[in-house]
Amino acid sequence: MTNVMTGITKAQKRKNGEKKNNDVKETPTPYRYGPMPKFPNQRIWSRGIVILGVLLYVWYTSKDGKEVSLAKQKDILPMRGQTVDCDTKYLDEIKQFPTCVPIKCGRFVSDKLVTINEAETLLNVAKKGISLGGSSGGASILDIHSGALSFGEKFVNIYTLKGSEKFITASDLAIYKIVKNKIKHAIAENFGIDSESLYLTHPTFFSKLSNLESKTPHDEYWHIHVDKETYESFHYTSLLYLTDFSNDFKGGRFVFVDDAEKPMKNVTVEPRKGRVLMFTSGAENPHFVERVTSGVRYAITVSFTCDKTKSISDPAAH
C-alpha cells in the first residue's frame, strides 16, 4: 500500500511540476535598439520590395549593350544633338578656314530634314545603280560623282556599263542636290559656321551592307575609324539612312566610341528611313558600323570640306 501511495505521490509531483513548468512564461529578449516598428500589411510590403529589386536587376543586366542611345528607330526627332570636346589636331587644321571653325564639336540627328519621298527616290537610285555590279562581299558602294561602283572584288566605272544611262534621271539628280543642300545648311546651323564655307568633297557615296562574308578589306566596314584620318579632305560628315533598322535589317547600328575601354559609354544611332546623322570628322568622333546580321542596309554618305581646293562638283546627267 505504501509503495502504491508512494508511486501515486511521485506521479502527482511530476504532474504538478510539469504544470508549473508550463505556467512559466519566457521573458522576451529586449531589442538592442528598441522594438522593431510595425505597420499594416508589412509582409506584403516586404515581398513587394524584394520583387522590385529582382525586376530592377533583370532590367539592368538585360539592357541591349548598355550604351547610350542618341536615336532609336522608333524616335521621330526634329533635332537631337550631343557635344564633345574637339580634337586638338582637328581644330588646329580647320583654323586655317576661319568661317568654318565649329563653335562646338559633336553629333546631331534629325528626322525632319529629308522627306520620305526624297529618301525613296535616292533608295531607288542606289538599288538600280548597285544592281549593275555589286561586291561579292558584304559591302557595295556607288559614287555617282566619280562613277566608282563595286563589282565583284574590284571597282569599275558605272558610266561605262551597259544600262547605266537609265539608273539615274535628271529628276533624281535634282532631288539629290536638294537633299545635299538641306544637309549642308543643317550642318552650318548646328555647328555655327557659314554655309558658304562648306563644299561637297570626295568620296560621297551610296552604300549597301549585308551579312555576306567579306572578300576584300573594302567589305570590312565594322572597324573603328576616324573619318579625317581615312579621308583627309573631310571636315564634316553626314549620313542619310534609306532603310529602317529592325524592319529592313538587323544589326548595322552606327556606334560612336567615346571610350574604347568602356563599351557602355558608346553612343548609338539606329537607322531610320529619312534620318540624317551629322558630325565633325575629327578624332573626337571615332566610330564604326555594327555588322549587319540579316537583311540589307542602304545609306548615303554626304561629306563636306572647308578646303575649296578639295571640293567636287554636283553630279551631271550622263
C-alpha positions, 0 to 999 in steps of 0.5 A: 500500500505504501509503495502504491501511495508512494508511486501515486505521490511521485506521479502527482509531483511530476504532474504538478511540476510539469504544470508549473513548468508550463505556467512559466512564461519566457521573458522576451529578449529586449531589442538592442535598439528598441522594438522593431516598428510595425505597420499594416500589411508589412509582409506584403510590403516586404515581398513587394520590395524584394520583387522590385529589386529582382525586376530592377536587376533583370532590367539592368543586366538585360539592357541591349549593350548598355550604351547610350542611345542618341536615336532609336528607330522608333524616335521621330526627332526634329533635332537631337544633338550631343557635344564633345570636346574637339580634337586638338589636331582637328581644330588646329587644321580647320583654323586655317578656314576661319568661317568654318571653325565649329563653335562646338564639336559633336553629333546631331540627328534629325528626322525632319530634314529629308522627306520620305519621298526624297529618301525613296527616290535616292533608295531607288537610285542606289538599288538600280545603280548597285544592281549593275555590279555589286561586291561579292562581299558584304559591302557595295558602294556607288559614287555617282560623282566619280562613277566608282561602283563595286563589282565583284572584288574590284571597282569599275566605272558605272558610266561605262556599263551597259544600262547605266544611262537609265539608273539615274534621271535628271529628276533624281539628280535634282532631288539629290542636290536638294537633299545635299543642300538641306544637309549642308545648311543643317550642318552650318546651323548646328555647328555655327559656321557659314554655309558658304564655307562648306563644299561637297568633297570626295568620296560621297557615296551610296552604300549597301551592307549585308551579312555576306562574308567579306572578300576584300578589306573594302567589305570590312566596314565594322572597324573603328575609324576616324573619318579625317584620318581615312579621308583627309579632305573631310571636315564634316560628315553626314549620313542619310539612312534609306532603310529602317533598322529592325524592319529592313535589317538587323544589326548595322547600328552606327556606334560612336566610341567615346571610350574604347575601354568602356563599351557602355559609354558608346553612343548609338544611332539606329537607322531610320528611313529619312534620318540624317546623322551629322558630325565633325570628322575629327578624332573626337568622333571615332566610330564604326558600323555594327555588322549587319546580321540579316537583311540589307542596309542602304545609306548615303554618305554626304561629306563636306570640306572647308578646303575649296581646293578639295571640293567636287562638283554636283553630279551631271546627267550622263 
